[in-house]
Amino acid sequence: MKKNLPRINLHIHSNFSDGKNSIRQIVDRALKMNLDFIAITDHFTDSWKEWVSKLKDEDKISEYLEEITLCQNYLRDKGKKLTVFKGLEVDLSSSEQFIKKIKPYKFDLILFEYLQGVETIAFVKNIINFWRGTSRNMGKFPILGLAHFDPSYFIYENLDILVSFLKEYNIYFEFNPSYPNFYARKNQIFFDKLRETNIPVAIGCDSHSITSLNNIEEPLEVIRYYNLEDNLQILIRALKNNFNLDFGNNSQGKT
């Protein structure tokens, strides 16, 4: 029997970066699509692709977070079942100094993109340890995930290093329908490791338009194929525990 899994999309871009729609438009469409959890995760970068994002300074980031807060308040006041999280997608080809400007406690969820080798793992460890050291007593630390991550970079060597890193820092793997080759059967050993070590998994569609917000069926089927439903439930429980969510109501994240 198939488990009744929440309908989630934890990777969505708004017009604060390269998405086509406003945050309110995204929320309104997500309601119509009967999604349970979404995350707005606009780009944060100063690399070659810095043109994609408006999130360059504290003022713009504050405006971004305030727009999400307004939507959270709307959902709570209207008793809607949808929960929206404040997220960010961090480009790991950005400078260390730029990434360290992030105040992680202001976000519910942070994605890392372009993890491509053991050197990048060391870089991310340094970033996370810095954030933790400078954010003590500032609020709950965000949930961390890998955006459209390609396991094949590690399949033939350093797989145990990768899995150990994900486990130690409690970082989830994203099933993303925009990159189906990343969860092909050639990577099955990686998914077996995720299951064996209880590393969380999620669904993130990398949506840049409201038309793709509910492209979640294929990732759900792949999660079931690899017997990772329990790993998705681990993530759902983490969301619930981190942000005091009651799945019977519409409580929201950080405000």
N, C-alpha and C positions, 0 to 999 in steps of 0.2 A: 504494500500500500504506500502511495506517495505521501510524504509528509506535507502538511499545509504550511508552506513557507511564505513569509512576508514578501510583498512586492517592493523591491528596493532598487534605487539607482543612485549610487553614491559618487557619481562623476558627471557633473553638469557644468557647462560654461554659459555665462550670461554676457550681456554687452559691456560688462566691466573688463572682459578680455575679448576673445574672438568668437563669442557666441552671438547669435542674431537677436535674442530676445531679452527683455528686462527680467529681473528677478521676480517681479509680481506676475508677469505673463507666464513664467515657468511654473510658479506655484499654482496659478489658476488652471493651467493645463494638466498638471500633475493630479489635481483634485478630480478633474473630469476623467482621468485615466485610472482612478482608484489606486494610485500608488500609496504605499504605507510610509516609506522613508525616502527622502531625497537629500542630497548634499550639493550645495552650490560650491564649486571648486575652481574658481578662476585662476588663471596663470599668475605665477610670481617668478619673474625672470629678469636678468640683466645680460643674458647671453645674446647670441646671434638672432634669437627670436624675440627680443625684448619689445618689438613693435606690437606683439599680440596682446599686451596687457596694459591696462591703465593703472594698475596697482603699483605705483612707483614710490609713493611717500605715505606718511602717516595720515595725512588728511584724506587721501583717496581711499586708503584702507578703512578708515573710520566711516566714510560715507558708504562703502561697500557693506561693512558689518551692520550699519544702522538700517540699511534697506532690508537685509535679511531679518534683523530684529523686528522691524515693522510687520513683516510677513509672519514671523513666529507669533507675534501678539495677535494678529488677525486670526490665525488658525486657532489659537487658544480661546479667544473671545467668542468665536463663532462655533466652538465645539467640534471642529473638524478633526478627522482621524489622521490626517497627514501630519508627519513630523518633518521639519526641514532643519538641516544642520549647516553650521557655518564652516566652510571648508576652504582649502587652498591647495593648488597643485604647484609644487616646487620643482623647478627645472634644476637638476643636479649639475648641469653644465654652467650654471651661474657661478658668480664669485662667492667664495666662502664669506667674505665680509658682508655681501648683500643678503645672503640667506640668514646670517646671524642677526640681522635686523628684525626678523620676525619675532613677534611676541606670542609664543605658542598658546598660552593660556587664554587668548582671545578667540581661539578657534576650537571647534568640536572635533575636527578631522583634518589631517594634513596628508596629502598624497605626494610621493616622490616619483618623478619620471626620469628615465634614462639611467637606471641602475644597470651597469653593463660589465662589471668585473669586480675583482676583489679590492682593487684600488678605490672604486666607488663605494664599496661597503665601508672601508676605513673612513672615507670622507663623511658618509652619513652617520657613522658612529660618533665621530667628532662633533658633528652638528647637534645630534640628539643630546649628547652629554653636556654640551654647552647650554642648550636650551634648558635642560633639567637643572643645571647648576645655577642659572640666572632666573629661574621661574619658581623657585621654592616658595611655598606659602602664597602664591599668586592665584591659585585656582587649580582645577583638575587639568592634568596633561591631556592633550588631544589624542584620539585614536589615530594610528599611523597605518598607511597602506602604500602598496606599490601600484602606480598607474601604468596600465598597458605594458606590463613587464614581460619580457621574452625569456623564458627559462632556459632556452637553448644556449645562452651564454655560459651556463654553468653545468649543463647536463654531462659533459664529458670530462670535466674536471672542476674541482672546488664546489661540488654540490653540497657536501656536508658543511662546508664553511657557510654557504648561503643559508641552509636550513637552520643551522645554529644561530646565525645572525637574526633571522626572522623570529625564531623562538625567543631568544634573549630579549629582543626589543619589542616583542609582541606586535609585529608588523603583518598585516594581512595581504593576501594575494587577490587581485582584482580579475574577475572573469569579465572580459570586455568584448562585446559583439563586433566592435569595429576592428578587432585584431584576432579573428578566429584561429589563425595559424599559431598563435601563442599557446593555445590549449589543445593542440593536435596530439594524436596518440604517441608521436615520437617523444613527447615529454612526459609520458605516463609515470616514469620513475620519480619525477619531481612531485607529481600529484599523490603518488603513493606515500612519499615522505611527508607531505602536508597532512595526510590522513593519519599516519602513524604518530606524528608529533603534535597533533591537535592545533596546528597553525590555522588561524581564522581565514576564511575566504569571504569575498563580497561580490556584488554585481555593480559594475559601473559602466555606463554606456558611452562615456566620452561625448555626451550630447552637446551639440552646438546649435541645435534648433529644437523647438518644442515638438516637432514631428517625430523625433527619435527618443523621446523620454521613456517610452515603455517598450523599448527593444530588449526585453528581459527574458523572453521565453527560451531562446537558444542558450544563453548562459545558465539558466536554471536546469535545462536538460543536461548540459555538460556536467554541472555540479552533481546531478543525480547519477550520471554515467560513471563518474569517478568515485562515487560513494562519499561525497563530501558534504552531505546535508548537515551532519553534526558540526562540521567546521563552520558552516554558515550560521548555524544556531549559536555557536560560540561568539561570533561577531555580534549577533543580535542581542545576546545577553550583555555583552560589553557596552553596547549602546545604551541599553536599559539601565545598567548599573552606573555608568559614567554620568548620565544626564537625567537620572531619576525619572525614567519613563515608566509609565504604566500603560501596557498595551491595550487597556480598556478605555483610555482617555487620550487626550491630545497634548499632553505635556510637552514642552519644547526644551531646547538646549540652552546654551549660554545666552544671556541677554545683557 
